[in-house]
Amino acid sequence: MNGPVKFCAILTMRYTNKSLMQSAHDYIDEHMPPPPQGLVAIRSFHIAPDRGMSICYFDTNENLNNAFPLLKEFQLGVAAKFEAKADAQKAITSSQSDFGEV
């Protein structure tokens, strides 16, 4: 299936103390900054009891590039408060292999 690409920030977190994950979620709910320009969706995943991932989808690469430093800074701040290691990467979906919602 071919379709338009989406521009993404992939944010991952691994807690060294998994019992702090719920506290981190509560903190994020209370302190999440306003959505950046061009954000069209966020999907969050629990990968394991100590790991999570969020994918933030943007309408343009420019909006992703503008928002990325703020997303990364917020994530690193959460990681520092809740004994976690964070990573942030930019990506685009594959126009050839992205099947979207089915």
ZAPA-921932 format. One record per atom (N, C-alpha, C): residue number from 1; residue in three letters; atom name; x, z, y. Coordinates in Angstrom, 1 decimal, padded with zeros to 4 digits, m for minus. Each point is the difference from the previous one (the first is absolute). Layout:
num NUM residuo ALA atomo CA c1 X c3 Z c2 Y
...
REM end
This chain:
num 1 residuo MET atomo N c1 000.8 c3 000.0 c2 m001.2
num 1 residuo MET atomo CA c1 m000.8 c3 000.0 c2 001.2
num 1 residuo MET atomo C c1 000.9 c3 000.0 c2 001.2
num 2 residuo ASN atomo N c1 m000.2 c3 m000.9 c2 000.9
num 2 residuo ASN atomo CA c1 000.8 c3 m000.1 c2 001.2
num 2 residuo ASN atomo C c1 m000.8 c3 000.5 c2 001.2
num 3 residuo GLY atomo N c1 000.6 c3 000.8 c2 000.8
num 3 residuo GLY atomo CA c1 m000.7 c3 000.5 c2 001.2
num 3 residuo GLY atomo C c1 001.0 c3 000.4 c2 001.1
num 4 residuo PRO atomo N c1 m000.6 c3 000.4 c2 001.1
num 4 residuo PRO atomo CA c1 000.9 c3 000.4 c2 001.1
num 4 residuo PRO atomo C c1 000.8 c3 001.2 c2 m000.4
num 5 residuo VAL atomo N c1 001.2 c3 000.1 c2 000.6
num 5 residuo VAL atomo CA c1 000.8 c3 001.2 c2 m000.3
num 5 residuo VAL atomo C c1 m000.4 c3 001.2 c2 000.9
num 6 residuo LYS atomo N c1 000.3 c3 001.2 c2 m000.5
num 6 residuo LYS atomo CA c1 m000.3 c3 001.2 c2 000.7
num 6 residuo LYS atomo C c1 001.4 c3 000.7 c2 000.3
num 7 residuo PHE atomo N c1 000.1 c3 000.6 c2 001.1
num 7 residuo PHE atomo CA c1 001.2 c3 000.6 c2 000.4
num 7 residuo PHE atomo C c1 m000.2 c3 001.5 c2 m000.2
num 8 residuo CYS atomo N c1 001.0 c3 000.6 c2 m000.8
num 8 residuo CYS atomo CA c1 m000.2 c3 001.4 c2 m000.5
num 8 residuo CYS atomo C c1 001.1 c3 000.9 c2 000.4
num 9 residuo ALA atomo N c1 m000.3 c3 001.3 c2 000.1
num 9 residuo ALA atomo CA c1 001.0 c3 001.1 c2 000.0
num 9 residuo ALA atomo C c1 m000.3 c3 000.7 c2 m001.3
num 10 residuo ILE atomo N c1 001.0 c3 000.2 c2 m000.8
num 10 residuo ILE atomo CA c1 m000.1 c3 000.8 c2 m001.3
num 10 residuo ILE atomo C c1 000.7 c3 001.3 c2 000.2
num 11 residuo LEU atomo N c1 m000.8 c3 001.1 c2 000.0
num 11 residuo LEU atomo CA c1 000.6 c3 001.3 c2 000.2
num 11 residuo LEU atomo C c1 m000.1 c3 000.8 c2 m001.2
num 12 residuo THR atomo N c1 001.1 c3 000.6 c2 m000.5
num 12 residuo THR atomo CA c1 000.0 c3 000.8 c2 m001.2
num 12 residuo THR atomo C c1 000.6 c3 001.4 c2 000.3
num 13 residuo MET atomo N c1 m000.5 c3 000.9 c2 m000.8
num 13 residuo MET atomo CA c1 000.4 c3 001.4 c2 000.2
num 13 residuo MET atomo C c1 000.1 c3 000.6 c2 m001.4
num 14 residuo ARG atomo N c1 001.1 c3 000.8 c2 m000.2
num 14 residuo ARG atomo CA c1 000.3 c3 000.7 c2 m001.2
num 14 residuo ARG atomo C c1 000.3 c3 001.4 c2 000.4
num 15 residuo TYR atomo N c1 m000.9 c3 000.9 c2 m000.5
num 15 residuo TYR atomo CA c1 000.2 c3 001.5 c2 000.4
num 15 residuo TYR atomo C c1 000.9 c3 000.7 c2 m001.0
num 16 residuo THR atomo N c1 001.0 c3 000.7 c2 000.5
num 16 residuo THR atomo CA c1 000.9 c3 000.8 c2 m000.8
num 16 residuo THR atomo C c1 m000.8 c3 001.2 c2 m000.5
num 17 residuo ASN atomo N c1 m001.0 c3 000.4 c2 000.8
num 17 residuo ASN atomo CA c1 m000.8 c3 001.1 c2 m000.4
num 17 residuo ASN atomo C c1 m001.5 c3 m000.5 c2 m000.1
num 18 residuo LYS atomo N c1 m000.4 c3 m000.4 c2 m001.2
num 18 residuo LYS atomo CA c1 m001.3 c3 m000.7 c2 000.0
num 18 residuo LYS atomo C c1 m001.2 c3 000.8 c2 000.4
num 19 residuo SER atomo N c1 000.2 c3 001.3 c2 000.0
num 19 residuo SER atomo CA c1 m001.1 c3 000.9 c2 000.4
num 19 residuo SER atomo C c1 m000.3 c3 m000.1 c2 001.5
num 20 residuo LEU atomo N c1 000.9 c3 m000.7 c2 000.8
num 20 residuo LEU atomo CA c1 m000.3 c3 m000.2 c2 001.4
num 20 residuo LEU atomo C c1 m000.7 c3 m001.2 c2 000.3
num 21 residuo MET atomo N c1 m000.3 c3 m000.9 c2 m001.0
num 21 residuo MET atomo CA c1 m000.6 c3 m001.3 c2 000.3
num 21 residuo MET atomo C c1 m001.4 c3 000.2 c2 000.7
num 22 residuo GLN atomo N c1 m000.8 c3 000.9 c2 m000.5
num 22 residuo GLN atomo CA c1 m001.4 c3 000.2 c2 000.6
num 22 residuo GLN atomo C c1 000.2 c3 000.5 c2 001.5
num 23 residuo SER atomo N c1 000.9 c3 000.9 c2 000.2
num 23 residuo SER atomo CA c1 000.3 c3 000.5 c2 001.4
num 23 residuo SER atomo C c1 000.4 c3 m001.2 c2 000.9
num 24 residuo ALA atomo N c1 000.8 c3 m000.9 c2 m000.6
num 24 residuo ALA atomo CA c1 000.4 c3 m001.2 c2 000.8
num 24 residuo ALA atomo C c1 m001.2 c3 m000.9 c2 000.3
num 25 residuo HIS atomo N c1 m000.8 c3 m000.2 c2 m001.0
num 25 residuo HIS atomo CA c1 m001.3 c3 m000.8 c2 000.2
num 25 residuo HIS atomo C c1 m000.8 c3 000.6 c2 001.1
num 26 residuo ASP atomo N c1 m000.2 c3 001.4 c2 000.0
num 26 residuo ASP atomo CA c1 m000.8 c3 000.7 c2 001.0
num 26 residuo ASP atomo C c1 000.7 c3 m000.2 c2 001.4
num 27 residuo TYR atomo N c1 001.3 c3 000.1 c2 000.1
num 27 residuo TYR atomo CA c1 000.7 c3 m000.2 c2 001.2
num 27 residuo TYR atomo C c1 m000.2 c3 m001.4 c2 000.6
num 28 residuo ILE atomo N c1 000.1 c3 m001.0 c2 m000.9
num 28 residuo ILE atomo CA c1 m000.1 c3 m001.4 c2 000.4
num 28 residuo ILE atomo C c1 m001.5 c3 m000.2 c2 000.5
num 29 residuo ASP atomo N c1 m001.0 c3 000.5 c2 m000.6
num 29 residuo ASP atomo CA c1 m001.3 c3 m000.1 c2 000.4
num 29 residuo ASP atomo C c1 m000.2 c3 000.6 c2 001.4
num 30 residuo GLU atomo N c1 000.7 c3 001.0 c2 000.3
num 30 residuo GLU atomo CA c1 m000.2 c3 000.7 c2 001.3
num 30 residuo GLU atomo C c1 000.9 c3 m000.6 c2 001.1
num 31 residuo HIS atomo N c1 001.1 c3 m000.7 c2 m000.3
num 31 residuo HIS atomo CA c1 001.0 c3 m000.4 c2 000.9
num 31 residuo HIS atomo C c1 000.2 c3 m001.5 c2 000.1
num 32 residuo MET atomo N c1 m000.8 c3 m000.8 c2 m000.8
num 32 residuo MET atomo CA c1 000.2 c3 m001.4 c2 000.0
num 32 residuo MET atomo C c1 m000.2 c3 m000.6 c2 001.4
num 33 residuo PRO atomo N c1 001.0 c3 m000.8 c2 000.4
num 33 residuo PRO atomo CA c1 m000.1 c3 m000.6 c2 001.3
num 33 residuo PRO atomo C c1 m001.1 c3 m001.1 c2 000.0
num 34 residuo PRO atomo N c1 m000.4 c3 m000.4 c2 001.2
num 34 residuo PRO atomo CA c1 m001.0 c3 m001.1 c2 000.0
num 34 residuo PRO atomo C c1 000.5 c3 m001.3 c2 m000.7
num 35 residuo PRO atomo N c1 m000.9 c3 m000.7 c2 m000.6
num 35 residuo PRO atomo CA c1 000.4 c3 m001.3 c2 m000.7
num 35 residuo PRO atomo C c1 000.7 c3 m000.9 c2 000.9
num 36 residuo PRO atomo N c1 001.1 c3 m000.6 c2 m000.4
num 36 residuo PRO atomo CA c1 000.8 c3 m000.9 c2 000.8
num 36 residuo PRO atomo C c1 m000.8 c3 m001.3 c2 000.2
num 37 residuo GLN atomo N c1 000.4 c3 m000.8 c2 001.0
num 37 residuo GLN atomo CA c1 m000.6 c3 m001.3 c2 000.2
num 37 residuo GLN atomo C c1 000.2 c3 m000.9 c2 m001.2
num 38 residuo GLY atomo N c1 m001.1 c3 m000.7 c2 m000.4
num 38 residuo GLY atomo CA c1 000.1 c3 m000.9 c2 m001.1
num 38 residuo GLY atomo C c1 m000.1 c3 000.5 c2 m001.4
num 39 residuo LEU atomo N c1 m000.1 c3 001.3 c2 m000.1
num 39 residuo LEU atomo CA c1 m000.2 c3 000.6 c2 m001.3
num 39 residuo LEU atomo C c1 m001.4 c3 m000.4 c2 m000.5
num 40 residuo VAL atomo N c1 m000.1 c3 m000.6 c2 m001.2
num 40 residuo VAL atomo CA c1 m001.2 c3 m000.4 c2 m000.6
num 40 residuo VAL atomo C c1 m000.5 c3 000.8 c2 m001.2
num 41 residuo ALA atomo N c1 001.0 c3 000.7 c2 m000.7
num 41 residuo ALA atomo CA c1 m000.4 c3 000.8 c2 m001.1
num 41 residuo ALA atomo C c1 001.2 c3 000.9 c2 m000.4
num 42 residuo ILE atomo N c1 m000.4 c3 001.1 c2 m000.7
num 42 residuo ILE atomo CA c1 001.1 c3 000.8 c2 m000.6
num 42 residuo ILE atomo C c1 m000.6 c3 000.4 c2 m001.4
num 43 residuo ARG atomo N c1 000.9 c3 m000.2 c2 m001.0
num 43 residuo ARG atomo CA c1 m000.3 c3 000.4 c2 m001.4
num 43 residuo ARG atomo C c1 001.0 c3 001.1 c2 m000.3
num 44 residuo SER atomo N c1 m000.4 c3 001.1 c2 m000.6
num 44 residuo SER atomo CA c1 000.9 c3 001.1 c2 m000.4
num 44 residuo SER atomo C c1 m000.2 c3 000.2 c2 m001.5
num 45 residuo PHE atomo N c1 001.1 c3 000.3 c2 m000.6
num 45 residuo PHE atomo CA c1 000.1 c3 000.2 c2 m001.5
num 45 residuo PHE atomo C c1 000.7 c3 001.3 c2 m000.4
num 46 residuo HIS atomo N c1 m000.5 c3 000.6 c2 m001.0
num 46 residuo HIS atomo CA c1 000.8 c3 001.1 c2 m000.7
num 46 residuo HIS atomo C c1 000.6 c3 m000.7 c2 m001.2
num 47 residuo ILE atomo N c1 001.3 c3 000.1 c2 000.0
num 47 residuo ILE atomo CA c1 000.8 c3 m000.7 c2 m001.1
num 47 residuo ILE atomo C c1 000.3 c3 001.1 c2 m001.1
num 48 residuo ALA atomo N c1 000.3 c3 001.2 c2 000.4
num 48 residuo ALA atomo CA c1 000.3 c3 001.1 c2 m000.9
num 48 residuo ALA atomo C c1 m000.3 c3 001.3 c2 000.7
num 49 residuo PRO atomo N c1 000.0 c3 001.1 c2 m000.6
num 49 residuo PRO atomo CA c1 m000.3 c3 001.2 c2 000.7
num 49 residuo PRO atomo C c1 000.9 c3 000.3 c2 001.2
num 50 residuo ASP atomo N c1 001.2 c3 m000.6 c2 000.0
num 50 residuo ASP atomo CA c1 000.9 c3 000.2 c2 001.1
num 50 residuo ASP atomo C c1 000.3 c3 m001.2 c2 000.8
num 51 residuo ARG atomo N c1 m000.7 c3 m001.1 c2 m000.2
num 51 residuo ARG atomo CA c1 000.2 c3 m001.3 c2 000.7
num 51 residuo ARG atomo C c1 m001.2 c3 m000.6 c2 000.5
num 52 residuo GLY atomo N c1 000.1 c3 m000.6 c2 001.2
num 52 residuo GLY atomo CA c1 m001.1 c3 m000.8 c2 000.6
num 52 residuo GLY atomo C c1 000.5 c3 m001.2 c2 000.7
num 53 residuo MET atomo N c1 m000.9 c3 m000.9 c2 000.3
num 53 residuo MET atomo CA c1 000.3 c3 m001.2 c2 000.7
num 53 residuo MET atomo C c1 m001.2 c3 m000.4 c2 000.8
num 54 residuo SER atomo N c1 000.3 c3 m000.5 c2 001.2
num 54 residuo SER atomo CA c1 m001.1 c3 m000.7 c2 000.9
num 54 residuo SER atomo C c1 000.5 c3 m001.3 c2 000.4
num 55 residuo ILE atomo N c1 m000.9 c3 m001.0 c2 000.0
num 55 residuo ILE atomo CA c1 000.2 c3 m001.3 c2 000.5
num 55 residuo ILE atomo C c1 m000.8 c3 m000.3 c2 001.2
num 56 residuo CYS atomo N c1 000.6 c3 m000.3 c2 001.1
num 56 residuo CYS atomo CA c1 m000.7 c3 m000.2 c2 001.3
num 56 residuo CYS atomo C c1 000.0 c3 m001.5 c2 000.2
num 57 residuo TYR atomo N c1 m001.1 c3 m000.6 c2 000.2
num 57 residuo TYR atomo CA c1 m000.2 c3 m001.5 c2 000.1
num 57 residuo TYR atomo C c1 m000.2 c3 m000.3 c2 001.5
num 58 residuo PHE atomo N c1 000.8 c3 m001.0 c2 000.5
num 58 residuo PHE atomo CA c1 m000.1 c3 m000.4 c2 001.4
num 58 residuo PHE atomo C c1 m000.4 c3 m001.5 c2 000.1
num 59 residuo ASP atomo N c1 m000.6 c3 m000.3 c2 001.1
num 59 residuo ASP atomo CA c1 m000.5 c3 m001.4 c2 000.2
num 59 residuo ASP atomo C c1 001.1 c3 m000.9 c2 000.4
num 60 residuo THR atomo N c1 001.1 c3 000.4 c2 000.6
num 60 residuo THR atomo CA c1 001.1 c3 m000.8 c2 000.4
num 60 residuo THR atomo C c1 001.3 c3 000.7 c2 m000.3
num 61 residuo ASN atomo N c1 001.1 c3 m000.8 c2 m000.2
num 61 residuo ASN atomo CA c1 001.3 c3 000.6 c2 m000.1
num 61 residuo ASN atomo C c1 000.5 c3 000.7 c2 001.2
num 62 residuo GLU atomo N c1 m000.4 c3 m000.5 c2 001.2
num 62 residuo GLU atomo CA c1 000.3 c3 000.7 c2 001.2
num 62 residuo GLU atomo C c1 m000.6 c3 001.4 c2 000.1
num 63 residuo ASN atomo N c1 m001.2 c3 000.1 c2 m000.4
num 63 residuo ASN atomo CA c1 m000.7 c3 001.3 c2 000.0
num 63 residuo ASN atomo C c1 000.7 c3 001.0 c2 m001.0
num 64 residuo LEU atomo N c1 000.3 c3 m000.6 c2 m001.1
num 64 residuo LEU atomo CA c1 000.8 c3 000.8 c2 m001.0
num 64 residuo LEU atomo C c1 001.3 c3 000.5 c2 000.6
num 65 residuo ASN atomo N c1 000.7 c3 m000.9 c2 000.5
num 65 residuo ASN atomo CA c1 001.4 c3 000.4 c2 000.6
num 65 residuo ASN atomo C c1 m000.2 c3 001.0 c2 001.1
num 66 residuo ASN atomo N c1 m001.0 c3 m000.1 c2 000.8
num 66 residuo ASN atomo CA c1 m000.2 c3 001.0 c2 001.1
num 66 residuo ASN atomo C c1 m000.4 c3 001.3 c2 m000.5
num 67 residuo ALA atomo N c1 m000.8 c3 000.1 c2 m001.1
num 67 residuo ALA atomo CA c1 m000.5 c3 001.3 c2 m000.5
num 67 residuo ALA atomo C c1 001.0 c3 000.6 c2 m001.0
num 68 residuo PHE atomo N c1 000.9 c3 m000.8 c2 m000.6
num 68 residuo PHE atomo CA c1 000.8 c3 000.6 c2 m001.1
num 68 residuo PHE atomo C c1 000.9 c3 001.2 c2 000.5
num 69 residuo PRO atomo N c1 000.6 c3 000.0 c2 001.1
num 69 residuo PRO atomo CA c1 000.8 c3 001.1 c2 000.4
num 69 residuo PRO atomo C c1 m000.8 c3 001.3 c2 000.1
num 70 residuo LEU atomo N c1 m001.2 c3 m000.1 c2 000.5
num 70 residuo LEU atomo CA c1 m000.9 c3 001.2 c2 000.1
num 70 residuo LEU atomo C c1 m000.5 c3 000.5 c2 m001.3
num 71 residuo LEU atomo N c1 m000.3 c3 m001.0 c2 m000.9
num 71 residuo LEU atomo CA c1 m000.4 c3 000.4 c2 m001.3
num 71 residuo LEU atomo C c1 001.1 c3 000.8 c2 m000.8
num 72 residuo LYS atomo N c1 001.2 c3 m000.6 c2 000.1
num 72 residuo LYS atomo CA c1 001.1 c3 000.6 c2 m000.6
num 72 residuo LYS atomo C c1 000.4 c3 001.3 c2 000.5
num 73 residuo GLU atomo N c1 m000.1 c3 000.2 c2 001.3
num 73 residuo GLU atomo CA c1 000.3 c3 001.3 c2 000.7
num 73 residuo GLU atomo C c1 m001.0 c3 001.0 c2 m000.4
num 74 residuo PHE atomo N c1 m001.3 c3 m000.3 c2 m000.1
num 74 residuo PHE atomo CA c1 m001.0 c3 001.0 c2 m000.4
num 74 residuo PHE atomo C c1 000.3 c3 000.4 c2 m001.5
num 75 residuo GLN atomo N c1 000.2 c3 m001.0 c2 m000.8
num 75 residuo GLN atomo CA c1 000.3 c3 000.3 c2 m001.4
num 75 residuo GLN atomo C c1 001.2 c3 000.9 c2 m000.2
num 76 residuo LEU atomo N c1 001.1 c3 m000.3 c2 000.7
num 76 residuo LEU atomo CA c1 001.2 c3 000.8 c2 m000.2
num 76 residuo LEU atomo C c1 m000.3 c3 001.4 c2 000.5
num 77 residuo GLY atomo N c1 m000.8 c3 000.1 c2 001.1
num 77 residuo GLY atomo CA c1 m000.3 c3 001.4 c2 000.4
num 77 residuo GLY atomo C c1 m000.8 c3 000.8 c2 m001.0
num 78 residuo VAL atomo N c1 m001.0 c3 m000.7 c2 m000.7
num 78 residuo VAL atomo CA c1 m000.7 c3 000.7 c2 m001.0
num 78 residuo VAL atomo C c1 000.9 c3 000.4 c2 m001.2
num 79 residuo ALA atomo N c1 000.9 c3 m000.9 c2 m000.3
num 79 residuo ALA atomo CA c1 000.9 c3 000.3 c2 m001.1
num 79 residuo ALA atomo C c1 000.9 c3 001.2 c2 000.3
num 80 residuo ALA atomo N c1 000.5 c3 000.1 c2 001.2
num 80 residuo ALA atomo CA c1 000.8 c3 001.1 c2 000.4
num 80 residuo ALA atomo C c1 m000.8 c3 001.3 c2 000.0
num 81 residuo LYS atomo N c1 m001.2 c3 000.0 c2 000.3
num 81 residuo LYS atomo CA c1 m000.8 c3 001.2 c2 000.0
num 81 residuo LYS atomo C c1 m000.4 c3 000.5 c2 m001.4
num 82 residuo PHE atomo N c1 m000.1 c3 m001.0 c2 m000.9
num 82 residuo PHE atomo CA c1 m000.6 c3 000.4 c2 m001.3
num 82 residuo PHE atomo C c1 000.9 c3 m000.4 c2 m001.2
num 83 residuo GLU atomo N c1 001.3 c3 000.2 c2 000.2
num 83 residuo GLU atomo CA c1 001.0 c3 m000.1 c2 m001.1
num 83 residuo GLU atomo C c1 m000.2 c3 m001.3 c2 m000.8
num 84 residuo ALA atomo N c1 000.1 c3 m001.1 c2 000.7
num 84 residuo ALA atomo CA c1 m000.2 c3 m001.3 c2 m000.6
num 84 residuo ALA atomo C c1 001.0 c3 m001.0 c2 000.4
num 85 residuo LYS atomo N c1 000.1 c3 m001.1 c2 m000.7
num 85 residuo LYS atomo CA c1 000.9 c3 m001.1 c2 000.3
num 85 residuo LYS atomo C c1 m000.9 c3 m001.2 c2 000.3
num 86 residuo ALA atomo N c1 000.2 c3 m000.6 c2 001.1
num 86 residuo ALA atomo CA c1 m000.9 c3 m001.1 c2 000.4
num 86 residuo ALA atomo C c1 000.8 c3 m001.3 c2 000.1
num 87 residuo ASP atomo N c1 m000.7 c3 m001.1 c2 m000.2
num 87 residuo ASP atomo CA c1 000.6 c3 m001.4 c2 000.2
num 87 residuo ASP atomo C c1 m001.1 c3 m000.8 c2 000.6
num 88 residuo ALA atomo N c1 000.4 c3 m001.0 c2 000.8
num 88 residuo ALA atomo CA c1 m000.9 c3 m000.9 c2 000.7
num 88 residuo ALA atomo C c1 000.7 c3 m001.4 c2 m000.1
num 89 residuo GLN atomo N c1 m000.9 c3 m001.0 c2 m000.3
num 89 residuo GLN atomo CA c1 000.5 c3 m001.3 c2 m000.1
num 89 residuo GLN atomo C c1 m001.1 c3 m001.0 c2 000.5
num 90 residuo LYS atomo N c1 000.5 c3 m001.1 c2 000.5
num 90 residuo LYS atomo CA c1 m001.0 c3 m001.0 c2 000.5
num 90 residuo LYS atomo C c1 000.0 c3 m001.1 c2 m001.1
num 91 residuo ALA atomo N c1 m001.2 c3 m000.6 c2 m000.2
num 91 residuo ALA atomo CA c1 m000.2 c3 m001.0 c2 m001.0
num 91 residuo ALA atomo C c1 m001.1 c3 m001.0 c2 000.5
num 92 residuo ILE atomo N c1 m000.1 c3 m001.1 c2 m000.7
num 92 residuo ILE atomo CA c1 m001.1 c3 m000.9 c2 000.2
num 92 residuo ILE atomo C c1 m000.5 c3 m000.4 c2 m001.4
num 93 residuo THR atomo N c1 m001.3 c3 m000.2 c2 m000.1
num 93 residuo THR atomo CA c1 m000.6 c3 m000.4 c2 m001.3
num 93 residuo THR atomo C c1 000.4 c3 m001.4 c2 m000.3
num 94 residuo SER atomo N c1 m000.1 c3 m000.3 c2 m001.3
num 94 residuo SER atomo CA c1 000.4 c3 m001.3 c2 m000.5
num 94 residuo SER atomo C c1 m001.3 c3 m000.9 c2 000.2
num 95 residuo SER atomo N c1 000.2 c3 m001.1 c2 000.7
num 95 residuo SER atomo CA c1 m001.2 c3 m000.9 c2 000.1
num 95 residuo SER atomo C c1 m000.4 c3 m000.7 c2 m001.3
num 96 residuo GLN atomo N c1 001.0 c3 000.0 c2 m001.0
num 96 residuo GLN atomo CA c1 m000.3 c3 m000.6 c2 m001.3
num 96 residuo GLN atomo C c1 m000.5 c3 001.0 c2 m001.0
num 97 residuo SER atomo N c1 000.5 c3 001.2 c2 000.0
num 97 residuo SER atomo CA c1 m000.3 c3 001.0 c2 m001.0
num 97 residuo SER atomo C c1 m000.9 c3 001.1 c2 000.4
num 98 residuo ASP atomo N c1 m000.5 c3 000.0 c2 001.2
num 98 residuo ASP atomo CA c1 m000.9 c3 001.1 c2 000.5
num 98 residuo ASP atomo C c1 m001.5 c3 m000.4 c2 m000.4
num 99 residuo PHE atomo N c1 m000.6 c3 000.8 c2 m000.8
num 99 residuo PHE atomo CA c1 m001.3 c3 m000.2 c2 m000.5
num 99 residuo PHE atomo C c1 m001.1 c3 000.7 c2 000.8
num 100 residuo GLY atomo N c1 000.4 c3 000.9 c2 001.0
num 100 residuo GLY atomo CA c1 m000.9 c3 000.6 c2 000.8
num 100 residuo GLY atomo C c1 m001.0 c3 000.9 c2 m000.7
num 101 residuo GLU atomo N c1 m001.2 c3 000.2 c2 000.6
num 101 residuo GLU atomo CA c1 m001.0 c3 000.7 c2 m000.7
num 101 residuo GLU atomo C c1 m000.8 c3 m000.9 c2 m001.0
num 102 residuo VAL atomo N c1 m000.1 c3 000.5 c2 m001.2
num 102 residuo VAL atomo CA c1 m000.8 c3 m000.8 c2 m001.0
num 102 residuo VAL atomo C c1 m001.2 c3 000.7 c2 m000.5
REM end
